[in-house]
Structures are given as C-alpha cells and as structure tokens.
Amino acid sequence: MNKAIAVSGARFTEHGLHLGHYSGCFLSLNGKLSNKFCHYFFIIYDNQITNDVKGIKQFASQIYALSDYLKLNNVHVVLESMIAPLLYKLRHYIESIVTVEQLNASYRQKKSNMHLSASESGRAVSDFMFPLNQASINIALKAKYTCMNDDNVRIVELTKDIIRKINTTCKAEIPDHYLITGYKPHLLGYNYLKMCNGNKNAIYFNDAENDLRFKTHQLFSFKRYFKQFPEQYKLFKSTNEYYYDDNYLPVHFYKALFPNHFNDSFYLMDKNRVLVFEEDLKNRIINLIRSVSFLQLEYINCTDCITDRLQKDYELSNKIISNNDFIE
C-alpha cells in the first residue's frame, strides 16, 4: 500500500506552539498514522503581509524541534504566503462551486458571539474564508489526512464535499480525505476550557520557567477551588460545553499527552496516590517542554539551517502542487 500525505497547521502567533498543538497535530503521527504517511506538511498560516521574519523563523524552528524530538521523519514546515500563488487557479475554481451556506457551516463561531449581528461579531472575511484556504491546501498537496483536533471536522467535511464535486463535474480521481485526531476529548487548559490561544489558557513550548511551573500547577488546582465554592461549580458545569469530571482530569491529561506511558490501572488509584500521580504528570509536562525548548535554542542559533530547511520544504511542496494534474 502506498503511503499517503498528511497535513496540519496553525496560525502564526508570537506564542508559537502549545500543548494542544502537540496533542492534536503531532501525537497521532506516532500513533494512528505510524508508518502510514510519507510526508507531513505543517502549514504556518502567516498571511502575505506578515513582516515578522524573525518570529516566523522562531515558530518554524519550534515545529522542527518538536518533530525532531519525537523522532518523526519527513515533517515539512511551509508558509502559506509562499504557496498561495501556486493555489490561485484551484482557489478560483473552488470558489465557484462552494456555496455561502457551506462556508457558513464550516466556520466555527464562538458561542459568546452568536447572538451578535454580523457587524458586531468581529467576524473577519479572512476568518470566514479560512476553511476554504485549508481545503485548497489539502487538495493541492494531494493530502489524504488532516491531523487536528475534532473541532476541525467541519473543515474536513468541506474538503470532502469539494472533492466529491470536483470528481463528479471534472471526472477527476482525487482520493477522499480523512480527519485524524489526537486523544478525545479536547486537551484542557488551566481554566477547564479547551486549550487554545483564544481561551488564554495555553501552556506554550516557549513559556519561561516560572510561567511553566505556575501553569502546570494551575492545571489541577481548579478542582480544589470548586470544592470550596460548590455554587460556582454548578454554574460552571451548566455553562461550559467542555466540562469534564474533575476526578479524572489528571487521567485525561496523562492519556492526551503521554499515551504510550499510560496504564489503565491509574483509574484505580487511591487518594494518596493521586497526588503522586499529579506530581509525576507535572514533571513529565515540564521535561517535555524543556527538552523541545533546548533543541529549539540550538536551531535558532543556526539561522541559516532554518532558512535552508524552510526553502527545501517549500521546494518539495511546490513540486507536489505543480505535479497535481487537476490544478492544470
């Protein structure tokens, strides 16, 4: 069986990667997709007016450091702004067959904004079109898999719909597309919400030592806080779609971040062992981030290496996209 191409990505931010990216975008490569992919393209959605060249290289070096630390082969970092000109024809065609209703269905809007009018909600056109960008890249790179958390399933469904339309109308033979997720449910941040930039609860790979220790401590302190204030706990449970039983929060983190080290017997721990378990989990998180950070520092000190690596990854993506018969 021929090995397939997998894709993932993240929007460029000065913070870089966090544990949610690690759980959703990278762990599956050693698990569900082990030995099933030939190339893994991680797209940095930097947009064409981003001028923070230093920040982008630091972001790229972090992705390289994480993938090398995990001993993953054929991980390629590609800037969206560099391949965007290659996708013009494909994007133009896709825009003619995708309906506004499809785009609206694939756009993940925050519940806090759903009651607002379009002019008040802060929905930028780039946000609305983001699923279309991802679908175009998936098809252009001939990718069979998208490695992201399952809150991106709508984007994958949009990709599937576009592929079906293209295959039907153009008699093409583009293979189907699949979502590969990390451990479910979502990785939580230190306020019981899904870990992401928007919820301001992420543990980043470039966090300073003091911030890192504080955040890892906070991961398991909220359940103790809620025990002291049960009324707030009830309110939280009734309004938070990402609620999980706090008794299993350490277990959830262990399975999400270190599945190869997880043992089902952890479910049977007594109260005294839970504290030991939490301390072990904190140390594992800190050691993971430290290891990747140290490796990233080596890469940052060799900027030419990062530049060369990015160029080679772009050339490979260019070759695959240019050889895509449908785009021509």
N, C-alpha and C positions, 0 to 999 in steps of 0.2 A: 504493500500500500504506500502510495506517495505521501510524503509528509506535507502538511499544509502551512500556510502563512497565518500568523496571529497578529492582532493589533491591540493597542490600548493607547492611553494618552491622558494628559492633564493640562489644564490651562496654566499658563505661565504666571507664577506669583513669586514675590521675593522670598516667601517662606520655603518654597521647594516642596519636596515630598513629605508626607506624614504617614503614620501607621495605617491609615485607611487605604492609601495607595498600595502599600506593601501587602496588606491582606487581600485587597480586591484585584490587584493588577499583576502581582508577581508570584504569590504562593502557588497559584494554580499551575504555573509552568513546571513546578517540581512535583505537582500532584496530578490533577486531572489531565493536563496536557503533556505530561512527561513522555518524551520520545515521540510525540505526535506532531511537532511543528519543526519546520526547517528555518524559519525566520520569525522574529518577533519585533515588530516596529512599534516603538513608543513615540507617539506624536506629541510634541510640545506645541500647544495652541498659543502661539506668540503674537499673532496678527501682524500685519505688514508695517505698522507704524511704531512697533516697539523698538526703542533705541537703547535699551539697557543690555548692551552686548555682554558686559561683564556678568550681569545677573543671569542671563540665558546660559552662558558657559558654566556658571556655578550650578545651575539647575541640571544641565546635561551631565556634568561631572558627578552629581549625586546619583543620577539614574545609572550611570556606568558603574559607580562604586557599589551600589546595591546589587546590581545584576552580577558583577564580578564576585562580590562577597558570597552570593548564593550559588556561584559556580554555574551560572546559566550561559549557554552558548548562543551565539547568533542573535543577541539583543542589539537593536539598532535604534539610535535616537535621531529623530527627524523633525525639523522645524516646519510647521505648517506654512509659514510665509515663503519657504523655499520651494515647496512643491505645488503651491497654489496656482502658479501659471500653467503647470502641466495639467491641471484639472479643469481648465476653462471650458473645453468642449463638453466634457462629461457633465459638469455642473449646469451648463446651459441647457443640455438635453434633459437632465433630471428635473430642473425647474419647470419644464414644460409638461411633465407628466405627474408631478406631485401636487396634490390639492392643498389649499389652505387648511382644510379640515384635518388632513393627515399631519401637517406640520403642527397644528394646534394640539393634536392628540399626543404627539411625540415630545412636546415641550413640557418639562416638569416645572410647574409653577408652585411657589411656596404657598402653603395654606393660609399664612398670615396675610397674603396679598390677594386672595381670591375674591374677596368682597369689594375690592377697589376697581375703579374704572380703568380702562386702558391707559388713559393719560396720567393716572395716579400710581399705577402699579410698578412703574420703573422697569417695565419690560423693554429692553433694547432690541433693536432689529437683529443685532448680532447674536443675542441670546435665543431669539426665536428661530434663527437660521442655523444655529449650532448643530442640531441633529442632522440637518442636510449636509453640513460640512463633514461630519463623521461618516455618514452613509456614503458620500462620494469617495472619501479616502478608503473606506472598506472595499468598495468595488474596484477602485483604481489599482489598489495593491493586490487584488485577487485574494483577499483575506477570507479564510473560512471561519475564523474565530475572532470574537471580541472578548478580551479579558477585562471585565469591570464588575462592579457590584450590580446586584439585580435591580437597582433603581434606574439602570440604563437599559432595561429591557425594551422600553418603547422605541429607543433609537435602533436597536437591533430589529425590532418588528418593522420599523420604517425601511430599513435596509432590505429586509426580506420582501416587502411589498414592491419596492423599486426593482429588485432583481426579477421578481415574477413578471412585472410589466415589461421590462426590457426583453426578457426571454420570449415573451409572448409576441410582442409587437415587432421585434427585430430578429426573431429567430436565432437569438444568441444562446449560448450554453454556459452562462455564469453559474457557478455552483452556489448552493444555498449557504446561508450564514447562520452562525450559532453563537449564543452568549455563554461564556464560561465564567463562572463567578467564584469568589472565594467562599469561605465558610459563611453560612447563613445562621442567624440574621446579621444585620449590619454590625460592624465594629462600632462600639460606643465611645464617645468622648467622656471627659470628666464632669459632664453635667447630665448624663443619661440620654443625651441626644446622639444621633448618628454623628460619627466623627467626620467633620468636613470644615473647610475654611469658613463657610457661611455661618456655621454654628459657633465659631470661635472657641472650639474645644479640642483642637487637634494637638497631637504630640508629634513634633516635627523632627526630622533627622538632623536639622541644624540647630536645635534648641541648645542653649547654654546649659552647663551642668546644673546650676541652681534651678532653672526653669524645668529641666527634665525631671529632677527629683521631686519638685513640687507637684508637677502634673501627674506623675505616676502615683504619688501619694493620694492625690485627689480622686483618682480612678475608683478607689474603694472607700473613700470617706463619706460619700454622699449617702450611702445606705445607712450609715450610722447616724447621719444628720436627720434623715427621715424618720428613724426610730424615735428620735427625741421630739419630732414635730409631726405626729401622725396625720393631722388635718391637712398639712401641706402635701403629705404623701398621697392622700386621697385625691387632692386637686391635681397633682402631677399625673397620676395614673389616668384620670379622666380626660386629660387634655393632650397627652403625649402619645402619638402613634408609635413611637419607638420604645415603648415601655417593655422591660423585661424583669422577671423576678430577681430581685437583688441578691437572693441567696445563691443564685447561680452566676452572678456577674464574674467572679474570678474564673470559674469554669469556662464561661463564654469567651473570655479573653485568651485563656490558655489554648482553647481549641481554634480560635480565629488566627492567632499569631504563631503558635508552635504546635501544629497538628501532629508532627512526627514525634513529638515528645509527650503527647497527651496520653493518659491512661484512664480508662473508664472507671477505675477504682477511686479516682478523685471525687466522684459523686458521693462516695460513702464516707467521706471524711467527717470526723467528729469536730466539735467546736474548736478545740485547741489546735488541731492540725490545720484548720482553715487559715489561721494567722500565719503559720509556717508556709503554707501554700501561697498566700498572697505575697509574702516576702520573697519567695523564690521567683514568682512571676514578675515582680518589680525589678529584680536583679536581671532577669532574662531580657526584659524590655530595655533597660539601661545598657546592658552589654551589647545588644543588637545595634542600638543607635550609636554607641561609642565606636564599635568596630567599623560601621559604614562611614562614620564621620572621619575617622583616622585615615581610611583609604581614600576618601574624597579629598582630604588635605594634600595627599601625595599627588593626586591628579591636578588639583588647582595649581600647584607649584610647577607643573609642567603644562603650561597653557598650549604650547604647540601640539602636544599629544592630543589634547581635547579637540583642537581645531582640525587636526588631521583625521581624527576618528569621526567627527561630525561630517567632514567632507566625504569620506568613504561611505558613510551610511546614506548620505544624500545621493551619491552616485548609484548606489545599489537600488534605492527607491526609484530613482529616475529611470534606470534600466527596466525595472519591472513595469512601471507605469507606461513607459514608451513602447513596451512589447505587448501591451494589452490591446488585443485586436479590436475589442468593442470601441475603445476610445477613438481609434482611427476611423 
